Amino acid sequence: MDFTLNIEQQALADNVDRWHQRDFSFEKRQAFLSTSQGLDPARWATFAELGWLGAGLSEDQGGFGGSAIENMVIMERLGPALVTEPIVGAAIHALQILAALPFSALRDDLVRKTVYGDLIPAVAHSERASTISDDLVETQLDHGLIYGNKTMALGAPHADVFIVSAVSEGRLGLYLVDRKATNLSLASYRLLDNSHAADVCLDGVEPRTALATGVHAAAALEEGYSQALTAICAEAVGIMNATITLTGDYLKVRQQFGQTLNQFQALQHRMADMLVEAELSRSIVFQGVAAAGYPLDRRRHAVSAMKSIVSSAASFVGQNAVQLHGGIGMTEEYPVGHYFRRLFVIAGQFGSEDVHIERMSANAQKFWPDNRAG
Amino acid sequence: MNFEVSADDEAFRAEVREFIAAELPDDIARRGAHDYHSAYEDVRRWMRILNRKGWAAPHWPEELGGTGWPGIRKFIFQDELRRARAPVLDRCGLDLLGPVLAAFGSKAQQERFLPRILNCDEWWCQGFSEPNSGSDLASLSTRAELKGDHWIVNGQKIWTTEAHYADWMFALVRTDSTGKPQAGISFLMIDMKSTGITRRPIWTIDEGLTVNEVFFEDVRVPADQLVGELNRGWDYAKFLLGHERTGNAVVSHTKRDVEQVRHLASVARRGTGRCIDNPAFAAKLARLEAEVIALEWSVLRVLHTDGHTGSGEAVASLLKLRGSELSERAALLAADALGEYGLVAMPDPDGLHNMYPHSLSPPINDDEAIGVTAKAMFRRSMSIYGGTNEIQRTLIARTILGL
């Protein structure tokens, strides 16, 4: 094991930090939010040029020789920038599903276009009754047409294509559907973090092609889901740390009762608890990344443990950061409220703490890890 | 970055596991599954077995009996000991005094004391806390005055773990009252057989005996039993407490506890099914397990690099804070898994830890269940000793967060 960034990873991390500070300050983000719908095409092109969209793929998969580690590095650093573009939805969830499919010329084409920013895919998998990859899919493929309702497809309003899960004669499949396909409609919305998503209504939609069926489809979904989970958890770690720094700086200057707030032990101890939550979250994200190499049941157990911890920590840190700021923390014009909103969304995204605790419990009946690490 | 366990470390774990399976005596292993403190004779037998293998004190310098293992190997070794429920060794001698003597003791002191610690010929206790010096340790007032070639010690220590059978004590004593409190403290080794020492056992709410009061009345200590320099004791104490930054996370203990809870909850009935099938219980167990994983990976981070924010001292605070909380919760959950039997006083069937020797025993025949409620009571102390968790929070706020 080695927990230090190598030279390339450090350069990547610095690269993201630099971009954040130079090109996407809080003020620039505020201006962008007031005029836009969550995606700036020029910014998406920049992400592609900087190599971030394909950073988590090996060269074999059509990426730049990276892995989940690179995605973790990017997401942790990118977290405090609070970008609203669908990095997680398109460049991690959808892209990792595509990359996990059996080889085909089509797959390679989709991956390449996504990595270079020429195509934005979105995953239309969740349904009202299911938030986790191995849950039941009710959407049907019947005589070549897809019928069903998908919820919370991240980045769907910006998407060119959808990866749609559907069942045909009891067999799960993944299908490629064009945004402009007949009988496809979107109900778009904006999340509390100012990113955009949509419910996707498929009322007899003809897919462009089947991407995979059966075990291949299930495995690709699993891969995409686990990678997306890990990515938002890494993002949460970055935001938690930024939140704690911001709050600490505020406590050191804000005066009440003739002294700065950092003199009050009740507040010091709350901050210590927030730091502990953030540090333990970072630790378990490493475990989530390591889990990419685990057998299936153990990997599920590992990523659910990760998400349950991070969901809880994100809530704790976000809530308390606003509390320690007092009234200013409630305002739109100050960053902590925006960190809070993104942490709030991450806590519930891809399954809440409860969902993952339940998944661990169910999984534990089948599997009990002996000496998980070390 | 790379999160794979190396093949060499995997092989090392297998080697340790094999050794313990072959060498840990069956009767000790059976008592080890009980949740009382390890019995003195069990510890002594087991330490001698480890010492013959050269594994009694892996963290000591090699020339003094250590193994030269890197941090991760020492962690794996501990992890396997806990997994096998082997007796918990003499922590005061091995983990606390040993490194201090190795770093600051004279050659004569090292030769006199260290081999006897390794072979458990002499058992040590730590004389730090006093009735009016708990969290505020530097205010301690037990004093030592040099008269000729002896120190004359007067005062009182409290919460002294295993003082009831310790042969020796290393103590912080006041040797100067003029300057800053920290600057007038020295580190002294005291023979517990000395005239003028009185021990009084303190039975704790687990009905067990681990801590004591120790009184000193004109106790004569040879001058050459001062460790290091006069009035540098506070530095040595800080070195001692900071020497092992990951051990106070007690993560291997708590991993073992989680396995125990899983076992107990799989056997115990609750309503019409098993305890483990109760969704509320299962959720608590899963949550605990997730937190233990996070703690373990925090320990791994410290062992492999020093990737944690802030200084080493603060990292130790973080691990101690969360580690003690999880340890307490694991013990409570084990009692919870026993249902109503989780409310029952459990005297040690081997009669080694009984405040009330003629007490009733509950009808429990599962070695893993025996002593669970005593543990649930004793573990309440985890967030108090070794620096209360409130002290740790203050340290984190000041050192890492700069508040």
Interface residues (C-beta under 8 A of the other chain):
Chain A: M1 D2 F3 T4 L5 N6 Q9 I69 I244 G248 L251 K252 N262 Q265 L267 Q268 H269 M271 A272 D273 L275 V276 E279 L280 S281 S283 I284 F286 Q287 V289 A290 G293 A302 S304 A305 M306 S308 I309 D354 I357 E358 M360 S361 A364 Q365 W368 N371 R372 A373 G374
Chain B: M1 N2 F3 E4 V5 S6 D9 R13 I72 F75 I76 D79 R83 E259 R262 I276 P279 A282 A283 L285 A286 R287 E289 A290 E291 I293 A294 L295 E296 W297 S298 L300 R301 H304 T305 G307 H308 T309 L318 L321 R322 E390 Q392 R393 T394 I396 A397 R398 I400 L401 G402 L403
